[in-house]
């Protein structure tokens, strides 16, 4: 039997029934990813396995570095095949790391390759995969069709002109592709050397002279409106923690004015300004019926040396241990008091906080929308079997798993769609075990119906994307 077989991860008969009858047939709604819209618009054809698999994958780079692989084979000047071969030699050392599962799921689902990847099989797998990558079926649009991707939502800065999204919308592509509004750089009044160049881009994108704080807010709203006009219905924020040091309009304007003239905000001023803007973003989202996503808790760019030489999003991030509950509760409560709490998904990267997040969402369910505030799927370092199980258990114990909007890839790679399969198999294995142990009724209609909804229908109904 091959390593990736039809009952992979499914340990009971009930789990197998749930997966094959209820989970596997569902299409994919990938509502949060980091895929390049340019690649989608141009229906990119990848020249080789390195381009589609290793080009921007910091998960693999971390494993390779931990295995003693030199940086030139990760992000440096080695040839594509040399980098791939270095990864292949690393794979046997990833046993019990989710990369081992993902690697072989991806080889099987995209290329029909059952062999285990290592240094001895690298050349054969490279040649066979590259031959298939030269066909239309593994161009970007072919991948969408193969994995029945109904819609995907990319992650975009407010200053982006969204030209590729406009091209995609006009192309007739069956998979819908929507922008997601990610205004993190708007908070950087404590970093004028970064904030001021970004402010210039915002002014140009909105065609507004940003000389005052009200004009800054007008520019933000203008870009939010533009994203909405192209089908955008989600925002996203990557924060250490929520901000809840709320300040007055005048105080926010004063902080902005000083930053506009190159004066860095103090830590207290930065927290106040960020709190003010996050409320403003929440009001914008609520007014348009959007969904707000809060990705909380990552400690980024830990190695200053490597950050300076290689840059961000290159594998030098980790879990943080900030206090989350007080500020998160205060932020959601303030929006709720303003009658401006949008649909909200909160993602946690540190499982220590799982129960804080799972209980927090219950405070703000108001009976207007099923699962209005969501505890999002296991994210980043907990985007793996155990992490998914911990998130599912916390949500089940404290809320309604049946209303969960399910999985996403959060990926820069077009080879990541089997992560939905991985999640679905894990979910079905948990529920199937509960059925066979008498913890859930032996009723496929009830439990299978919940599985089907979590895999697709809940997200489709919740997100207002029209898919």
ABEGO torsion letter per residue (X at the ends): XBABBAABGBABAAAAAAAAAAAAABBBBBABBABBAAAAAAGBBBABAAAAAAAABAAAAAAAAAAGBBAAAAABABBAAAAAAAAAAAAAAABGBAAAAAAAAAAAAAAGBABBBBAAAAAAAAAAAAAAAABAAABAAAAAAAAGBABBBBBBBAABAGAAAAAAAAAGBABBBBBBBBAAAAAAAABAAAAAAAAAAAAAAAGBBBABAAAAAAAAAAAAAAAAAAGBABBBBBBABBBABBBBAAAAAAAAAAAAAGBBBBAAAAAAAAAAAAAAAAAAAAAAGBBBBBBBGBBBGABAAAAAAAEBGAGABBBBABBAAAAAAAAAAAAAAAGABBBBBBBBABAAAAAAAAAAAAAABAGABBGABBBBBBBEAABBAAAAAAAAAAAAAABBAAABAEBBAGBABAAAAAAAAAAAAAAAAAAAAAAAAGABBBBAAAAAAAAAAAAAAAAAAAAGAGX
